[in-house]
């Protein structure tokens, strides 16, 4: 029987259970999750927030994390600047990064979402506007969303992964998780808890 945990990772938390080699202790998954035998399926940078999936099934872990499966990952992205249609069109076509072209992204400008306050808060600049995007990618390069928005002149201020496939953060508070088990954990959705 497979177990799948949907964790709302707070800002500043490492996507691993231990922090080896750091001279100062940093917050890890073990500060929030006391479940044996589950491992992150993919990762989410320390300075990013949102959905992190953990499971105890290698096949499911590969299906979620391996770019070959092109599982959609949707992010709510606060950017510095005022995105225009040509900026969004570049993201939709794919952006050239140092490690090559990205796959096309789905992206729309959205109103500021109702999210929890971030600690520490995003710095505000009186003379530079900020905006929100909903951006979906189907690959998972290192810091890809941040690099994509920077490539079109829109530096990322806040990055929240909202969903992976059909699994989402809806109803899960920061630092909290939901557990799913059984055959449906292998399905790309939340059909049984």
Buried (B, 14 or more C-beta within 10 A) or exposed (E): EBBBBBBBBBBBBBBBBEEEEEEEEEBBBEBBBEBEEBBBBBBBBBEBBBBBBBBBBEEBBEBBBEEEEEBBBBBBBBBBBEBEEEBBEBBBEBBEBEEEEBBBBEBEBEEEEEBEEBEEEEEEEEEEEBBBBBBBBBEBBEBBBBBBBBBBEBEBBBBBBBBBBEBBBEEBEBBBBBBBBBEBBBBBEBEEE
